[in-house]
Amino acid sequence: MFIRQIHYLLALAKTEHFGRAAEACHVSQPALSTAIQHLEEELGTTIIKRGHHFQGFTDEGESILQWARVLAQNWEGMRQAAAEASHQLTGTLRIGVIPTMLAATPLLTKPCQREYPGITIQLNSLCAEDIMRQLDNFELDLGMTYLEDDRLKGFNTLLLYRERHILLAGQPDPKLKDCNLTWKDTAKLPLCLLTPNMQNRRLIDAAFREAGVTPKVMLETDSVFALYAHVRNAGLYSIVPHSMLIHFEMRQEVTALPITPELSRDVGLIMRRQEVPFPIQSAAWNIAQALNLQNQFDSLIA
């Protein structure tokens, strides 16, 4: 009963609504409310501010909520360890990935599920800040993001590959293929790029600033697939990480061209630093260490 109470409490914190929390836990709203009241009685303190609607947690409740996250995660780790001991590792591997790196995730998830068929995987497209926050709150097991970030102190990191940015072209001028393409050359082309709030776009903007030019941006989108569609069908050009080429049909319709000087960043996995990683985290981490993603992605550049 105690573990269920903990999960009810976490569901309420996530949904901030008694009804939705009960629905997420597959129980009635009165059952959830009663269980949390019993938890308050056991602990001898008030956790939730009560009214006609959910009004938040008391100061004591916020402190208890942090411990509830630890308890729930430790319970899941213990359950995974028991399953691993019987050679049947099960559970959900929760991975947060910044959007431009989603293309690379099948190269990790496929071997994970081949090695451990009892594992299900939940992928979440998130910004780097949300990935780190959710790792700290035990809402994620792993993150995939840029490693050159001072905020990663305190996290375990694993280099997967060095991301290289390329110009994606539908039917490029033959002169572009023959020249040493620079950022100044690229700025003159009609471009479609990711929106300015995305980390990848900020890196590209910085490269143009360093070259002392302003790019000719014709379209902005938060969808990688929309970029590809406009390159292939609307005559625009785009600048994307070369890892994304694994998603695209690299035939005559699309060409990848390197840009000089090269814009590159280290990409890898991050994990909350803890004394004993959970079995499902360790399993995925060990598989990732054996991957050779750099050669796979580099081979896609024309």
DRENVEXDO-697589 format. One record per residue (C-alpha): residue in one letter; residue number from 1; x, z, y. Coordinates in steps of 0.02 Angstrom, whole numbers. Layout:
<rs>
R/rest/nr/px/pz/py
R/A/NUM/X/Z/Y
...
</rs>
This chain:
<rs>
R/rest/nr/px/pz/py
R/M/1/0/0/0
R/F/2/141/41/121
R/I/3/218/-134/109
R/R/4/47/-212/140
R/Q/5/25/-102/294
R/I/6/193/-164/358
R/H/7/143/-345/333
R/Y/8/-24/-314/420
R/L/9/69/-240/568
R/L/10/187/-389/579
R/A/11/42/-511/567
R/L/12/-43/-422/712
R/A/13/117/-431/815
R/K/14/130/-618/782
R/T/15/-52/-665/815
R/E/16/-96/-530/944
R/H/17/-273/-538/875
R/F/18/-354/-429/741
R/G/19/-462/-568/672
R/R/20/-323/-696/658
R/A/21/-204/-566/585
R/A/22/-333/-523/452
R/E/23/-359/-706/413
R/A/24/-171/-733/395
R/C/25/-162/-586/274
R/H/26/-317/-643/178
R/V/27/-410/-480/207
R/S/28/-561/-430/310
R/Q/29/-535/-370/488
R/P/30/-600/-193/449
R/A/31/-479/-181/301
R/L/32/-332/-228/411
R/S/33/-383/-108/551
R/T/34/-408/34/428
R/A/35/-239/4/345
R/I/36/-150/11/513
R/Q/37/-245/170/560
R/H/38/-186/248/396
R/L/39/-8/197/439
R/E/40/-24/283/607
R/E/41/-88/440/519
R/E/42/58/437/396
R/L/43/184/419/538
R/G/44/94/540/652
R/T/45/96/426/804
R/T/46/-10/294/891
R/I/47/57/118/865
R/I/48/-77/9/945
R/K/49/-165/18/1113
R/R/50/-348/10/1068
R/G/51/-494/-70/1158
R/H/52/-624/-202/1126
R/H/53/-481/-325/1100
R/F/54/-297/-311/1052
R/Q/55/-205/-239/1202
R/G/56/-28/-228/1136
R/F/57/83/-94/1062
R/T/58/125/76/1130
R/D/59/307/114/1172
R/E/60/320/207/1006
R/G/61/235/58/921
R/E/62/365/-64/988
R/S/63/503/43/912
R/I/64/410/54/746
R/L/65/383/-134/749
R/Q/66/572/-163/747
R/W/67/589/-53/592
R/A/68/440/-141/513
R/R/69/533/-308/526
R/V/70/685/-232/441
R/L/71/580/-154/303
R/A/72/486/-316/269
R/Q/73/647/-415/261
R/N/74/730/-288/146
R/W/75/579/-291/32
R/E/76/590/-481/23
R/G/77/777/-469/-13
R/M/78/745/-345/-154
R/R/79/612/-459/-226
R/Q/80/731/-607/-219
R/A/81/870/-507/-302
R/A/82/753/-463/-445
R/A/83/706/-646/-467
R/E/84/888/-700/-457
R/A/85/934/-575/-593
R/S/86/813/-664/-708
R/H/87/886/-834/-653
R/Q/88/723/-882/-568
R/L/89/759/-868/-382
R/T/90/597/-891/-286
R/G/91/537/-868/-109
R/T/92/529/-963/55
R/L/93/687/-1019/143
R/R/94/646/-1023/330
R/I/95/760/-1136/431
R/G/96/754/-1163/619
R/V/97/826/-1329/676
R/I/98/851/-1404/848
R/P/99/751/-1569/853
R/T/100/894/-1695/851
R/M/101/966/-1617/692
R/L/102/807/-1630/588
R/A/103/871/-1795/517
R/A/104/1013/-1703/429
R/T/105/906/-1570/346
R/P/106/858/-1668/188
R/L/107/1043/-1672/143
R/L/108/1033/-1482/130
R/T/109/855/-1453/71
R/K/110/863/-1578/-72
R/P/111/1010/-1496/-163
R/C/112/936/-1323/-129
R/Q/113/774/-1368/-215
R/R/114/863/-1461/-354
R/E/115/969/-1307/-391
R/Y/116/827/-1181/-363
R/P/117/660/-1266/-398
R/G/118/567/-1103/-367
R/I/119/614/-1105/-182
R/T/120/496/-1174/-51
R/I/121/567/-1223/118
R/Q/122/491/-1201/290
R/L/123/571/-1306/428
R/N/124/538/-1262/610
R/S/125/588/-1373/754
R/L/126/649/-1251/888
R/C/127/764/-1239/1037
R/A/128/928/-1145/1013
R/E/129/865/-992/1106
R/D/130/713/-975/993
R/I/131/819/-998/837
R/M/132/932/-853/885
R/R/133/786/-743/936
R/Q/134/692/-774/775
R/L/135/848/-742/671
R/D/136/867/-575/760
R/N/137/684/-535/725
R/F/138/699/-582/540
R/E/139/577/-726/566
R/L/140/707/-854/506
R/D/141/839/-853/370
R/L/142/953/-990/437
R/G/143/972/-1093/594
R/M/144/1049/-1265/623
R/T/145/1115/-1289/798
R/Y/146/1269/-1325/905
R/L/147/1409/-1204/868
R/E/148/1495/-1212/1038
R/D/149/1385/-1077/1112
R/D/150/1447/-907/1172
R/R/151/1279/-831/1123
R/L/152/1324/-853/939
R/K/153/1441/-704/941
R/G/154/1374/-586/809
R/F/155/1308/-727/699
R/N/156/1393/-799/545
R/T/157/1428/-985/573
R/L/158/1468/-1129/455
R/L/159/1528/-1298/520
R/L/160/1430/-1442/441
R/Y/161/1491/-1593/541
R/R/162/1547/-1650/713
R/E/163/1406/-1743/798
R/R/164/1454/-1905/886
R/H/165/1339/-1991/1011
R/I/166/1312/-2179/1000
R/L/167/1215/-2313/1094
R/L/168/1066/-2371/993
R/A/169/1020/-2552/1031
R/G/170/887/-2672/967
R/Q/171/956/-2842/1013
R/P/172/1110/-2802/1117
R/D/173/1201/-2926/1225
R/P/174/1346/-2993/1118
R/K/175/1464/-2939/1257
R/L/176/1421/-2756/1222
R/K/177/1484/-2774/1044
R/D/178/1648/-2849/1099
R/C/179/1690/-2730/1242
R/N/180/1751/-2552/1247
R/L/181/1582/-2479/1298
R/T/182/1596/-2340/1429
R/W/183/1470/-2220/1506
R/K/184/1473/-2325/1665
R/D/185/1424/-2478/1564
R/T/186/1288/-2381/1475
R/A/187/1214/-2316/1639
R/K/188/1169/-2496/1690
R/L/189/1061/-2523/1536
R/P/190/873/-2485/1529
R/L/191/872/-2320/1435
R/C/192/746/-2213/1343
R/L/193/806/-2034/1320
R/L/194/742/-1865/1265
R/T/195/661/-1756/1399
R/P/196/776/-1657/1518
R/N/197/726/-1488/1444
R/M/198/805/-1531/1276
R/Q/199/984/-1476/1244
R/N/200/1038/-1646/1180
R/R/201/980/-1728/1342
R/R/202/1075/-1600/1445
R/L/203/1235/-1650/1354
R/I/204/1203/-1834/1391
R/D/205/1165/-1799/1575
R/A/206/1328/-1703/1588
R/A/207/1424/-1852/1516
R/F/208/1348/-1968/1647
R/R/209/1388/-1843/1786
R/E/210/1568/-1832/1727
R/A/211/1578/-2022/1735
R/G/212/1509/-2016/1912
R/V/213/1356/-2125/1876
R/T/214/1167/-2108/1870
R/P/215/1083/-2183/1717
R/K/216/938/-2304/1726
R/V/217/808/-2202/1629
R/M/218/650/-2303/1598
R/L/219/563/-2186/1476
R/E/220/575/-2003/1425
R/T/221/500/-1926/1268
R/D/222/516/-1772/1159
R/S/223/501/-1878/1001
R/V/224/652/-1951/912
R/F/225/540/-2078/824
R/A/226/470/-2135/992
R/L/227/649/-2171/1047
R/Y/228/678/-2279/894
R/A/229/512/-2371/918
R/H/230/555/-2416/1098
R/V/231/730/-2471/1053
R/R/232/665/-2583/915
R/N/233/507/-2649/997
R/A/234/521/-2629/1186
R/G/235/697/-2690/1222
R/L/236/762/-2521/1280
R/Y/237/924/-2434/1234
R/S/238/949/-2253/1186
R/I/239/1090/-2128/1161
R/V/240/1072/-2024/1003
R/P/241/1179/-1918/886
R/H/242/1250/-2024/747
R/S/243/1173/-1907/617
R/M/244/1003/-1977/667
R/L/245/1052/-2148/602
R/I/246/1011/-2088/427
R/H/247/828/-2095/480
R/F/248/833/-2272/548
R/E/249/830/-2441/462
R/M/250/1005/-2498/505
R/R/251/971/-2684/483
R/Q/252/986/-2828/605
R/E/253/847/-2755/713
R/V/254/951/-2604/765
R/T/255/1136/-2586/806
R/A/256/1239/-2428/835
R/L/257/1383/-2443/959
R/P/258/1513/-2309/1001
R/I/259/1533/-2252/1182
R/T/260/1699/-2206/1263
R/P/261/1750/-2070/1295
R/E/262/1664/-1998/1143
R/L/263/1533/-1863/1170
R/S/264/1540/-1747/1020
R/R/265/1490/-1570/973
R/D/266/1509/-1461/818
R/V/267/1348/-1436/720
R/G/268/1323/-1304/589
R/L/269/1221/-1167/508
R/I/270/1203/-994/582
R/M/271/1144/-835/499
R/R/272/1112/-661/561
R/R/273/1266/-556/521
R/Q/274/1219/-420/396
R/E/275/1309/-319/265
R/V/276/1216/-396/117
R/P/277/1141/-571/143
R/F/278/979/-604/51
R/P/279/996/-705/-110
R/I/280/900/-853/-40
R/Q/281/1014/-857/113
R/S/282/1172/-847/7
R/A/283/1110/-985/-109
R/A/284/1079/-1107/34
R/W/285/1240/-1057/123
R/N/286/1345/-1090/-34
R/I/287/1264/-1260/-59
R/A/288/1295/-1306/123
R/Q/289/1480/-1264/104
R/A/290/1496/-1399/-29
R/L/291/1416/-1538/75
R/N/292/1520/-1678/150
R/L/293/1407/-1732/291
R/Q/294/1543/-1796/408
R/N/295/1590/-1945/301
R/Q/296/1408/-1989/269
R/F/297/1365/-1995/454
R/D/298/1526/-2077/512
R/S/299/1498/-2221/390
R/L/300/1335/-2266/479
R/I/301/1420/-2316/642
R/A/302/1447/-2503/660
</rs>
